[in-house]
Amino acid sequence: MKRIYLFVGIIIILLLLPFRSMLLERISAQSDSVKEVKEGDVIFQTSLSQQSPLIKMGTRSTITHCGVVVMKDGKPYVLETQKTLVLTPLKKFIARGKD
């Protein structure tokens, strides 16, 4: 089952990579731009995970992880896959990435 989640996550990344220039927006954890995200926004990052170098090699991209912004109680979260599908606070998601 874990392999299926990983496979689906990789497929989503591969499908979205051609559109990254349209979807990618740099958001700094320290800036007010975090307030500008809307539910449904796709957010990309360069992950610092152990799998990241392999994903970079396989996709020839610096983008290694993505998620979808979901609003919960008026606060932004990122719906992402880790070992399972999880909701991560947006600032925590951003802080985990490179740059």
MDAnalysis code that builds the backbone (N, CA, C; Angstrom):
import MDAnalysis as mda
import numpy as np

u = mda.Universe.empty(297, n_residues=99, atom_resindex=np.repeat(np.arange(99), 3), trajectory=True)
u.add_TopologyAttr("name", ["N", "CA", "C"] * 99)
u.add_TopologyAttr("resid", np.arange(1, 100))
u.add_TopologyAttr("resname", ["MET", "LYS", "ARG", "ILE", "TYR", "LEU", "PHE", "VAL", "GLY", "ILE", "ILE", "ILE", "ILE", "LEU", "LEU", "LEU", "LEU", "PRO", "PHE", "ARG", "SER", "MET", "LEU", "LEU", "GLU", "ARG", "ILE", "SER", "ALA", "GLN", "SER", "ASP", "SER", "VAL", "LYS", "GLU", "VAL", "LYS", "GLU", "GLY", "ASP", "VAL", "ILE", "PHE", "GLN", "THR", "SER", "LEU", "SER", "GLN", "GLN", "SER", "PRO", "LEU", "ILE", "LYS", "MET", "GLY", "THR", "ARG", "SER", "THR", "ILE", "THR", "HIS", "CYS", "GLY", "VAL", "VAL", "VAL", "MET", "LYS", "ASP", "GLY", "LYS", "PRO", "TYR", "VAL", "LEU", "GLU", "THR", "GLN", "LYS", "THR", "LEU", "VAL", "LEU", "THR", "PRO", "LEU", "LYS", "LYS", "PHE", "ILE", "ALA", "ARG", "GLY", "LYS", "ASP"])
u.atoms.positions = np.array([
    [0.823, -1.194, 0.000],
    [0.000, 0.000, 0.000],
    [0.866, 1.257, 0.000],
    [1.982, 1.233, 0.777],
    [2.870, 2.388, 0.827],
    [3.482, 2.660, -0.538],
    [3.772, 1.588, -1.273],
    [4.348, 1.743, -2.612],
    [3.360, 2.414, -3.555],
    [2.092, 2.132, -3.376],
    [1.065, 2.752, -4.219],
    [1.032, 4.255, -3.978],
    [1.070, 4.685, -2.705],
    [1.076, 6.114, -2.389],
    [2.306, 6.795, -2.976],
    [3.458, 6.146, -2.852],
    [4.693, 6.706, -3.399],
    [4.596, 6.803, -4.920],
    [4.099, 5.758, -5.550],
    [3.946, 5.741, -7.002],
    [2.991, 6.835, -7.456],
    [1.862, 6.990, -6.797],
    [0.888, 8.026, -7.151],
    [1.498, 9.415, -6.963],
    [2.242, 9.616, -5.881],
    [2.901, 10.898, -5.645],
    [3.889, 11.240, -6.744],
    [4.687, 10.262, -7.160],
    [5.658, 10.489, -8.236],
    [4.949, 10.783, -9.547],
    [3.884, 10.067, -9.836],
    [3.119, 10.306, -11.069],
    [2.550, 11.719, -11.068],
    [2.019, 12.173, -9.936],
    [1.476, 13.533, -9.844],
    [2.566, 14.557, -10.117],
    [3.738, 14.351, -9.522],
    [4.855, 15.273, -9.755],
    [5.211, 15.294, -11.233],
    [5.318, 14.127, -11.846],
    [5.691, 14.058, -13.259],
    [4.646, 14.721, -14.155],
    [3.376, 14.584, -13.805],
    [2.324, 15.207, -14.602],
    [2.310, 16.720, -14.453],
    [2.669, 17.218, -13.270],
    [2.619, 18.654, -13.011],
    [3.886, 19.400, -13.412],
    [4.998, 18.692, -13.594],
    [6.255, 19.365, -13.895],
    [6.199, 20.264, -15.132],
    [5.544, 19.866, -16.216],
    [5.508, 20.770, -17.368],
    [4.799, 22.092, -17.078],
    [3.966, 22.129, -16.061],
    [3.200, 23.325, -15.738],
    [3.783, 24.098, -14.561],
    [4.970, 23.695, -14.100],
    [5.508, 24.299, -12.889],
    [5.740, 25.784, -13.011],
    [6.063, 26.272, -14.206],
    [6.295, 27.711, -14.344],
    [5.008, 28.493, -14.111],
    [3.874, 27.901, -14.446],
    [2.595, 28.567, -14.201],
    [2.176, 28.448, -12.745],
    [2.485, 27.325, -12.121],
    [1.982, 27.038, -10.784],
    [2.929, 27.422, -9.663],
    [4.230, 27.454, -9.979],
    [5.221, 27.675, -8.937],
    [5.253, 29.124, -8.514],
    [5.116, 29.360, -7.223],
    [5.218, 30.700, -6.665],
    [6.063, 30.587, -5.418],
    [7.143, 31.372, -5.378],
    [7.986, 31.327, -4.184],
    [7.257, 31.996, -3.037],
    [7.175, 31.298, -1.940],
    [6.531, 31.843, -0.753],
    [7.511, 31.754, 0.393],
    [7.822, 32.856, 0.971],
    [8.750, 32.881, 2.095],
    [7.972, 32.712, 3.395],
    [8.506, 31.884, 4.268],
    [7.834, 31.653, 5.554],
    [7.806, 32.913, 6.401],
    [8.713, 33.850, 6.137],
    [8.771, 35.069, 6.932],
    [7.904, 36.194, 6.368],
    [7.400, 36.057, 5.167],
    [6.687, 37.163, 4.530],
    [5.180, 37.045, 4.714],
    [4.494, 38.124, 4.353],
    [3.037, 38.129, 4.420],
    [2.413, 37.395, 3.245],
    [3.220, 36.983, 2.264],
    [2.657, 36.320, 1.090],
    [2.005, 34.987, 1.438],
    [2.302, 34.429, 2.622],
    [1.641, 33.204, 3.058],
    [0.141, 33.441, 3.129],
    [-0.256, 34.665, 3.449],
    [-1.678, 34.992, 3.532],
    [-2.339, 35.038, 2.154],
    [-1.544, 35.093, 1.084],
    [-2.076, 35.206, -0.261],
    [-2.459, 33.871, -0.880],
    [-2.111, 32.765, -0.255],
    [-2.453, 31.471, -0.839],
    [-3.945, 31.233, -0.719],
    [-4.459, 30.477, -1.687],
    [-5.878, 30.145, -1.699],
    [-6.028, 28.631, -1.716],
    [-7.153, 28.176, -1.232],
    [-7.435, 26.752, -1.259],
    [-7.387, 26.259, -2.697],
    [-6.706, 25.151, -2.896],
    [-6.584, 24.571, -4.228],
    [-5.278, 24.929, -4.923],
    [-4.533, 25.908, -4.384],
    [-3.233, 26.246, -4.959],
    [-2.305, 25.041, -4.841],
    [-1.523, 24.821, -5.878],
    [-0.521, 23.767, -5.847],
    [0.794, 24.418, -5.464],
    [1.482, 23.853, -4.475],
    [2.732, 24.423, -4.001],
    [3.841, 23.387, -4.185],
    [4.959, 23.844, -4.732],
    [6.095, 22.972, -5.015],
    [7.263, 23.357, -4.132],
    [8.163, 22.409, -3.918],
    [9.371, 22.715, -3.170],
    [10.476, 21.731, -3.537],
    [11.681, 22.115, -3.173],
    [12.809, 21.202, -3.234],
    [12.940, 20.624, -1.836],
    [12.603, 19.382, -1.727],
    [12.606, 18.710, -0.430],
    [14.034, 18.387, -0.005],
    [14.236, 18.270, 1.278],
    [15.531, 17.882, 1.814],
    [15.513, 16.419, 2.269],
    [14.535, 15.655, 1.787],
    [14.393, 14.258, 2.191],
    [15.480, 13.400, 1.546],
    [15.602, 12.173, 2.023],
    [16.596, 11.244, 1.485],
    [16.285, 10.853, 0.041],
    [15.006, 10.883, -0.343],
    [14.609, 10.504, -1.697],
    [14.852, 11.621, -2.699],
    [15.026, 12.830, -2.209],
    [15.117, 14.010, -3.064],
    [16.162, 13.899, -4.177],
    [17.398, 13.474, -3.893],
    [18.387, 13.373, -4.968],
    [17.962, 12.411, -6.084],
    [17.288, 11.320, -5.727],
    [16.827, 10.367, -6.736],
    [15.711, 10.961, -7.585],
    [14.815, 11.703, -6.947],
    [13.731, 12.351, -7.686],
    [14.311, 13.390, -8.638],
    [15.297, 14.173, -8.167],
    [15.951, 15.167, -9.022],
    [16.580, 14.507, -10.247],
    [17.243, 13.389, -10.016],
    [17.906, 12.688, -11.112],
    [16.884, 12.143, -12.110],
    [15.829, 11.557, -11.587],
    [14.818, 10.944, -12.452],
    [13.979, 11.944, -13.226],
    [13.735, 13.107, -12.644],
    [12.866, 14.101, -13.292],
    [13.643, 15.228, -13.963],
    [14.951, 15.301, -13.664],
    [15.786, 16.394, -14.179],
    [15.218, 17.753, -13.798],
    [14.789, 17.852, -12.572],
    [14.184, 19.074, -12.058],
    [14.644, 19.299, -10.627],
    [14.596, 20.541, -10.184],
    [14.901, 20.821, -8.775],
    [13.670, 20.622, -7.905],
    [12.503, 20.537, -8.517],
    [11.252, 20.325, -7.786],
    [11.153, 18.851, -7.421],
    [11.009, 18.564, -6.129],
    [10.965, 17.169, -5.704],
    [9.733, 16.825, -4.868],
    [8.941, 17.819, -4.522],
    [7.786, 17.550, -3.657],
    [6.718, 18.591, -3.933],
    [5.479, 18.192, -3.805],
    [4.392, 19.152, -4.007],
    [3.214, 18.783, -3.120],
    [2.305, 19.713, -3.008],
    [1.098, 19.493, -2.229],
    [0.038, 20.483, -2.667],
    [-1.144, 20.335, -2.121],
    [-2.271, 21.201, -2.447],
    [-2.680, 21.955, -1.180],
    [-2.871, 23.270, -1.307],
    [-3.265, 24.093, -0.165],
    [-4.722, 23.821, 0.183],
    [-4.968, 23.571, 1.449],
    [-6.310, 23.325, 1.978],
    [-6.501, 24.259, 3.168],
    [-7.635, 24.921, 3.234],
    [-7.925, 25.800, 4.373],
    [-8.712, 24.997, 5.407],
    [-8.266, 25.092, 6.646],
    [-8.940, 24.409, 7.751],
    [-9.008, 25.394, 8.908],
    [-10.202, 25.728, 9.356],
    [-10.411, 26.718, 10.418],
    [-9.740, 28.043, 10.086],
    [-9.766, 28.408, 8.799],
    [-9.210, 29.681, 8.353],
    [-7.699, 29.721, 8.245],
    [-7.039, 28.576, 8.448],
    [-5.580, 28.526, 8.382],
    [-5.155, 27.633, 7.215],
    [-4.045, 28.016, 6.531],
    [-3.600, 27.219, 5.385],
    [-2.791, 25.990, 5.799],
    [-3.134, 24.876, 5.196],
    [-2.418, 23.619, 5.364],
    [-2.059, 23.104, 3.977],
    [-1.128, 22.171, 3.929],
    [-0.768, 21.543, 2.670],
    [-1.124, 20.069, 2.761],
    [-1.937, 19.600, 1.824],
    [-2.279, 18.188, 1.717],
    [-1.167, 17.546, 0.898],
    [-0.428, 16.640, 1.522],
    [0.745, 16.052, 0.880],
    [0.863, 14.589, 1.256],
    [1.692, 13.882, 0.503],
    [1.971, 12.498, 0.868],
    [3.326, 12.442, 1.542],
    [3.346, 11.744, 2.658],
    [4.607, 11.405, 3.315],
    [4.591, 9.890, 3.327],
    [4.449, 9.274, 4.466],
    [4.215, 7.827, 4.470],
    [2.749, 7.554, 4.159],
    [1.893, 8.509, 4.536],
    [0.471, 8.467, 4.209],
    [0.076, 9.877, 3.762],
    [-1.162, 10.079, 3.450],
    [-1.673, 11.399, 3.095],
    [-1.867, 12.194, 4.387],
    [-1.243, 13.386, 4.475],
    [-1.303, 14.167, 5.711],
    [-1.587, 15.635, 5.413],
    [-2.095, 16.338, 6.421],
    [-2.260, 17.795, 6.375],
    [-1.132, 18.404, 7.198],
    [-0.333, 19.247, 6.571],
    [0.794, 19.890, 7.233],
    [0.561, 21.396, 7.236],
    [0.747, 22.078, 8.365],
    [0.630, 23.537, 8.352],
    [1.556, 24.127, 7.280],
    [1.067, 25.116, 6.546],
    [1.802, 25.693, 5.424],
    [3.199, 26.146, 5.824],
    [3.322, 26.857, 6.930],
    [4.652, 27.353, 7.342],
    [5.603, 26.200, 7.625],
    [5.103, 25.108, 8.191],
    [5.944, 23.951, 8.463],
    [6.379, 23.298, 7.150],
    [5.477, 23.211, 6.182],
    [5.799, 22.665, 4.861],
    [6.905, 23.477, 4.212],
    [6.758, 24.801, 4.252],
    [7.747, 25.692, 3.653],
    [9.094, 25.564, 4.358],
    [9.070, 25.508, 5.677],
    [10.308, 25.439, 6.449],
    [11.096, 24.162, 6.176],
    [10.411, 23.095, 5.791],
    [11.075, 21.826, 5.515],
    [11.818, 21.829, 4.189],
    [11.479, 22.750, 3.309],
    [12.082, 22.767, 1.982],
    [13.366, 23.559, 1.929],
    [14.029, 23.447, 0.799],
    [15.275, 24.170, 0.566],
    [14.956, 25.569, 0.086],
    [15.678, 26.558, 0.596],
    [15.491, 27.972, 0.229],
    [14.123, 28.434, 0.623],
])
